[in-house]
Amino acid sequence: MKKNILFFFYFLAMATLSLKAQEIRPMPADSAYGVVHISVCNMREEGKFTSGMSTQALLGMPVKVLQYTGWYEIQTPDDYTGWVHRMVITPMSKEKYDEWNRAEKIVVTSHYGFTYEKPDATSQAVSDVVAGNRLKWEGSKGHFYKVSYPDGRQAYIPKSISQPENRWRASLKQDVESIIETAYTMIGVPYLWAGTSSKGVDCSGLVRTVLFMHDIIIPRDASQQAYVGERIEIASDFANVQRGDLVFFGRKATGEQKEGISHVGIYLGNKRFIHALGDVHISSFEPSEKYASYFETIEYAVFCGKNNTQNYDAFNTGRLLFAVRFLPYINKEKGMNTTDRNPYYGN
């Protein structure tokens, strides 16, 4: 009996210590902001590795640091919140944060690559990088830009996979055709729940990643993306849906339950759409295309480079809800802006 009582008090003490270790602490002023310093930062629903992923943040992305428990709760430029391990962001004061935002940046423009200790691709890698990563520009040497990370590391990045931010933004196209061209380059990228990078995407993550490559920030989830821009009730022949519109899927509203959004894709015209389900691929709303070629145009050769079969997507066709036209509303509607208009980037 005495032994059982001792064990009870021991476990009570351990539980108390555990609770204290997880005590939420508000952030002091000198670390209420931060910048992601790894290529892709996994954000979780709770501050522990066993918790499910909710979204991702990218290298160089400015964030607000809300609280600390051993993990940081952060908020990203699309106002999404989640928990990240203390080793993946650099907390900083508002002054340092503003300094980072004002600095000239190098933007990664290729889906994947590496930075190096020396201006030599055979030297030791410093880290991997993905499209949309941003690093501070420190100079140039030969075929490399010298860059620094938010945590102070320095490296060299090949000019072939990156560009100075101002030059990149000046040459950037934000029209429908350019965005669709970028979406095609994602074909074959694996599906990853909560993924928002070239390493893996979920359905809304594909939309967000493609648009971020064009310097456009939109809400994170399909259920949020569905209610921005102009809603379009899809005609039976799809005549009122345009290339580049987002198409949404899910549960239709009934007298007992409201509409539920669970999937999104980008409309390509001719009753076809690109989406992430298993991997990024193109599907069709047209039953007669069940065994047709993926493309009968130059798009096939340019973007696929190999033969593929077009699949009629009966499952998603059956749960198609509506479309949204969003591009005309960028920087005009809350939740959709470019980084030069987003307050997290110092604007």
C-alpha positions as CSV (number, residue, x, y, z in Angstrom):
1,M,0.0,0.0,0.0
2,K,2.8,2.4,1.0
3,K,4.6,1.6,-2.3
4,N,1.4,2.4,-4.3
5,I,1.0,5.7,-2.6
6,L,4.7,6.6,-3.4
7,F,4.1,5.7,-7.0
8,F,1.0,7.8,-7.1
9,F,2.8,10.9,-5.8
10,Y,5.8,10.2,-8.2
11,F,3.5,10.2,-11.2
12,L,1.6,13.2,-9.9
13,A,4.9,15.1,-9.7
14,M,6.0,14.0,-13.2
15,A,2.6,15.2,-14.6
16,T,3.0,18.5,-12.9
17,L,6.5,19.0,-14.3
18,S,5.2,18.0,-17.7
19,L,2.5,20.6,-17.5
20,K,4.9,23.3,-16.5
21,A,7.2,22.4,-19.4
22,Q,4.3,22.9,-21.7
23,E,3.2,26.1,-20.0
24,I,2.3,28.7,-22.7
25,R,4.5,31.7,-22.5
26,P,3.7,34.9,-24.4
27,M,6.5,36.1,-26.6
28,P,8.7,39.0,-25.4
29,A,9.0,42.0,-27.7
30,D,12.5,41.0,-28.9
31,S,11.2,37.7,-30.4
32,A,7.6,38.3,-31.3
33,Y,8.4,38.0,-35.0
34,G,10.4,35.5,-37.0
35,V,11.6,34.2,-40.4
36,V,11.6,30.6,-41.5
37,H,15.2,29.4,-42.0
38,I,14.7,25.9,-43.6
39,S,13.5,25.2,-47.1
40,V,10.1,23.8,-46.1
41,C,8.8,24.2,-42.5
42,N,6.1,21.8,-41.4
43,M,3.4,23.5,-39.3
44,R,1.4,21.3,-37.0
45,E,-1.9,21.4,-35.1
46,E,-0.2,21.0,-31.8
47,G,3.3,21.5,-30.5
48,K,4.6,18.0,-30.9
49,F,5.9,15.8,-33.7
50,T,3.1,13.3,-33.5
51,S,0.5,16.0,-34.2
52,G,-0.9,16.2,-37.7
53,M,0.5,18.7,-40.2
54,S,-1.8,21.7,-41.0
55,T,0.3,23.5,-43.6
56,Q,3.8,24.5,-44.5
57,A,5.9,27.7,-44.6
58,L,8.9,28.4,-46.8
59,L,12.4,29.6,-46.3
60,G,12.6,33.4,-45.9
61,M,8.9,33.7,-45.1
62,P,8.2,36.3,-42.4
63,V,5.9,35.2,-39.6
64,K,4.4,36.4,-36.4
65,V,5.4,34.4,-33.3
66,L,2.3,34.1,-31.0
67,Q,3.5,32.0,-28.1
68,Y,6.1,29.5,-27.0
69,T,5.9,26.1,-25.2
70,G,9.1,24.6,-26.4
71,W,7.5,24.9,-29.8
72,Y,6.5,28.2,-31.4
73,E,3.0,29.0,-32.5
74,I,3.3,31.1,-35.6
75,Q,1.0,32.9,-38.0
76,T,1.9,33.1,-41.7
77,P,1.2,35.8,-44.3
78,D,-2.1,34.1,-45.3
79,D,-3.1,34.4,-41.6
80,Y,-2.9,30.7,-41.0
81,T,-1.6,29.6,-37.6
82,G,0.2,26.4,-36.5
83,W,3.0,25.1,-34.3
84,V,6.6,24.7,-35.5
85,H,9.7,23.2,-33.8
86,R,12.0,25.8,-32.3
87,M,14.8,24.8,-34.6
88,V,13.1,25.8,-37.9
89,I,12.5,29.6,-37.5
90,T,14.6,32.5,-36.3
91,P,12.7,34.6,-33.8
92,M,13.6,38.3,-33.9
93,S,12.5,41.8,-32.8
94,K,10.3,44.0,-35.0
95,E,13.4,46.0,-35.8
96,K,15.3,43.0,-37.1
97,Y,12.2,41.7,-38.8
98,D,11.7,45.0,-40.7
99,E,15.4,44.9,-41.6
100,W,15.0,41.4,-43.1
101,N,12.0,42.6,-45.1
102,R,13.8,45.6,-46.5
103,A,16.9,43.7,-47.6
104,E,17.3,42.8,-51.2
105,K,16.4,39.2,-51.8
106,I,17.2,36.3,-54.1
107,V,14.2,34.2,-55.0
108,V,14.4,30.6,-55.9
109,T,12.7,30.0,-59.2
110,S,13.3,26.3,-59.9
111,H,11.3,23.6,-58.2
112,Y,14.3,22.2,-56.4
113,G,18.0,22.9,-55.9
114,F,20.8,23.4,-53.3
115,T,23.0,26.2,-51.9
116,Y,26.7,25.6,-51.4
117,E,29.5,26.7,-49.0
118,K,31.5,27.9,-52.0
119,P,30.6,29.3,-55.5
120,D,31.1,25.7,-56.7
121,A,28.4,23.1,-57.1
122,T,30.9,20.4,-56.1
123,S,31.4,22.0,-52.7
124,Q,29.5,21.1,-49.5
125,A,25.8,21.8,-49.7
126,V,24.4,24.2,-47.1
127,S,20.8,23.3,-47.6
128,D,18.2,22.4,-50.2
129,V,15.9,25.0,-51.6
130,V,12.5,25.0,-53.3
131,A,10.6,27.4,-55.5
132,G,9.5,30.5,-53.7
133,N,12.3,30.4,-51.1
134,R,13.8,33.8,-50.4
135,L,17.4,34.5,-49.1
136,K,19.1,37.8,-48.4
137,W,21.3,38.9,-51.4
138,E,24.9,39.6,-50.3
139,G,26.7,39.7,-53.6
140,S,27.7,37.8,-56.8
141,K,30.6,35.6,-57.8
142,G,30.7,34.0,-61.2
143,H,27.6,31.9,-61.8
144,F,26.5,32.2,-58.2
145,Y,24.8,34.7,-55.9
146,K,26.1,35.0,-52.4
147,V,23.2,34.8,-49.9
148,S,22.6,34.7,-46.2
149,Y,19.9,32.9,-44.2
150,P,17.7,34.4,-41.5
151,D,19.8,32.6,-38.9
152,G,23.1,34.1,-40.2
153,R,24.4,31.2,-42.3
154,Q,25.9,32.2,-45.6
155,A,26.0,30.3,-48.9
156,Y,26.2,30.5,-52.7
157,I,23.2,29.7,-54.9
158,P,23.4,29.0,-58.6
159,K,22.1,31.9,-60.8
160,S,20.5,29.2,-63.0
161,I,17.9,28.4,-60.3
162,S,17.3,31.9,-58.8
163,Q,16.9,35.6,-59.5
164,P,17.1,38.9,-57.6
165,E,13.7,39.6,-56.3
166,N,13.2,43.0,-58.0
167,R,14.3,41.5,-61.4
168,W,12.1,38.5,-60.9
169,R,9.0,40.6,-59.9
170,A,9.6,42.9,-62.9
171,S,9.6,40.0,-65.4
172,L,6.8,38.1,-63.6
173,K,3.5,37.5,-65.5
174,Q,0.3,37.0,-63.5
175,D,-2.0,36.2,-66.4
176,V,-4.0,33.1,-66.7
177,E,-1.8,31.4,-69.3
178,S,1.4,31.9,-67.4
179,I,-0.2,30.5,-64.2
180,I,-1.5,27.5,-66.1
181,E,2.0,27.0,-67.6
182,T,3.4,26.9,-64.0
183,A,0.7,24.4,-62.9
184,Y,1.8,22.0,-65.7
185,T,5.3,22.0,-64.3
186,M,3.9,20.5,-61.1
187,I,2.5,17.4,-62.9
188,G,3.8,14.3,-61.1
189,V,4.5,16.0,-57.8
190,P,3.2,13.7,-55.0
191,Y,0.1,14.4,-53.0
192,L,1.0,15.4,-49.4
193,W,-1.6,16.4,-46.9
194,A,-1.0,20.0,-45.8
195,G,1.8,20.3,-48.4
196,T,2.5,23.7,-50.0
197,S,5.8,23.2,-51.8
198,S,7.4,21.5,-54.8
199,K,8.2,18.6,-52.5
200,G,4.5,17.7,-52.2
201,V,1.1,19.4,-52.2
202,D,-2.5,18.8,-51.3
203,C,-5.3,20.1,-53.5
204,S,-5.5,23.6,-52.1
205,G,-1.7,23.5,-51.6
206,L,-1.3,23.1,-55.4
207,V,-3.3,26.2,-56.0
208,R,-1.5,28.1,-53.3
209,T,2.0,26.9,-54.5
210,V,1.4,27.7,-58.1
211,L,0.1,31.2,-57.3
212,F,2.9,31.9,-54.9
213,M,5.4,31.2,-57.7
214,H,3.7,34.2,-59.3
215,D,4.0,36.3,-56.1
216,I,0.3,35.9,-55.3
217,I,-1.0,34.9,-51.8
218,I,-4.5,33.5,-51.4
219,P,-6.2,31.7,-48.5
220,R,-4.7,28.4,-47.6
221,D,-7.6,25.9,-47.5
222,A,-10.1,24.9,-50.3
223,S,-12.9,25.9,-47.9
224,Q,-11.4,29.4,-47.7
225,Q,-10.5,29.7,-51.4
226,A,-14.0,28.9,-52.4
227,Y,-15.4,32.1,-50.9
228,V,-13.1,34.7,-52.5
229,G,-13.5,36.3,-55.9
230,E,-16.6,35.7,-58.1
231,R,-18.7,32.6,-57.7
232,I,-19.8,31.0,-60.9
233,E,-22.6,28.4,-61.1
234,I,-21.3,26.0,-63.7
235,A,-23.4,25.6,-66.9
236,S,-24.0,22.0,-68.1
237,D,-21.7,22.6,-71.1
238,F,-19.1,24.5,-69.0
239,A,-19.5,27.5,-71.4
240,N,-19.3,30.0,-68.6
241,V,-16.1,28.6,-67.0
242,Q,-12.8,30.1,-68.1
243,R,-9.3,28.8,-68.1
244,G,-7.7,29.6,-64.8
245,D,-10.9,29.5,-62.8
246,L,-10.9,27.4,-59.7
247,V,-13.3,24.5,-59.6
248,F,-14.6,23.2,-56.3
249,F,-16.0,19.8,-55.2
250,G,-17.7,18.4,-52.1
251,R,-21.1,18.0,-50.6
252,K,-24.0,19.7,-52.1
253,A,-26.3,21.6,-49.8
254,T,-29.6,20.0,-48.7
255,G,-32.4,20.9,-46.5
256,E,-30.6,19.2,-43.6
257,Q,-27.0,20.3,-44.2
258,K,-25.1,23.1,-45.7
259,E,-22.6,22.9,-48.6
260,G,-19.2,21.4,-47.8
261,I,-16.0,22.0,-49.7
262,S,-13.5,19.2,-49.8
263,H,-11.5,19.5,-53.0
264,V,-10.3,22.1,-55.6
265,G,-8.6,22.2,-59.0
266,I,-7.6,24.6,-61.7
267,Y,-9.8,24.6,-64.8
268,L,-7.9,24.2,-68.1
269,G,-10.8,24.5,-70.6
270,N,-12.3,21.7,-72.7
271,K,-13.8,20.2,-69.5
272,R,-10.4,19.4,-68.1
273,F,-8.8,20.4,-64.8
274,I,-5.5,20.0,-63.0
275,H,-5.5,18.9,-59.4
276,A,-3.7,17.0,-56.6
277,L,-5.1,13.6,-55.7
278,G,-2.5,10.9,-55.4
279,D,-0.2,13.2,-57.4
280,V,-0.7,16.3,-59.5
281,H,-2.4,15.3,-62.7
282,I,-5.0,16.3,-65.2
283,S,-8.5,14.9,-65.2
284,S,-11.6,15.4,-67.3
285,F,-15.3,16.0,-66.7
286,E,-16.0,14.4,-70.1
287,P,-16.9,10.7,-70.1
288,S,-15.9,10.2,-73.7
289,E,-12.3,11.1,-72.8
290,K,-11.9,8.0,-70.7
291,Y,-9.4,6.5,-73.1
292,A,-8.3,9.7,-75.0
293,S,-4.8,11.1,-75.1
294,Y,-3.9,13.5,-72.3
295,F,-3.3,16.2,-74.8
296,E,-3.8,16.6,-78.5
297,T,-1.8,19.8,-78.6
298,I,1.7,21.1,-78.2
299,E,1.0,21.3,-74.5
300,Y,1.4,17.5,-74.3
301,A,4.9,17.5,-75.8
302,V,6.1,20.6,-73.9
303,F,4.9,19.8,-70.4
304,C,4.6,16.0,-70.2
305,G,7.3,14.7,-72.5
306,K,5.7,11.2,-72.5
307,N,2.5,9.5,-73.3
308,N,-0.2,9.5,-70.8
309,T,-3.9,8.5,-70.7
310,Q,-6.7,10.9,-70.0
311,N,-9.0,9.7,-67.2
312,Y,-12.6,10.7,-67.0
313,D,-13.0,11.6,-63.3
314,A,-16.4,10.2,-62.5
315,F,-15.9,10.6,-58.7
316,N,-15.1,14.3,-58.8
317,T,-17.6,15.0,-61.6
318,G,-20.3,13.7,-59.4
319,R,-19.4,16.1,-56.6
320,L,-18.6,19.2,-58.6
321,L,-20.1,22.3,-57.0
322,F,-19.1,25.6,-58.6
323,A,-16.2,27.6,-60.0
324,V,-14.5,30.8,-58.7
325,R,-12.9,33.5,-60.8
326,F,-10.2,35.0,-58.6
327,L,-7.5,36.7,-60.7
328,P,-9.4,40.0,-61.2
329,Y,-9.7,40.4,-57.4
330,I,-6.1,40.1,-56.4
331,N,-5.1,43.1,-54.2
332,K,-8.8,44.2,-54.3
333,E,-10.3,41.7,-51.9
334,K,-9.2,40.7,-48.4
335,G,-7.2,37.6,-48.3
336,M,-5.8,37.8,-51.8
337,N,-2.7,39.9,-52.4
338,T,0.9,40.0,-53.7
339,T,3.9,40.1,-51.4
340,D,4.5,43.8,-52.2
341,R,1.0,44.5,-50.7
342,N,1.0,42.0,-47.9
343,P,1.7,43.5,-44.4
344,Y,3.8,40.6,-43.3
345,Y,6.4,41.6,-45.9
346,G,6.6,45.1,-44.4
347,N,4.0,46.8,-46.6
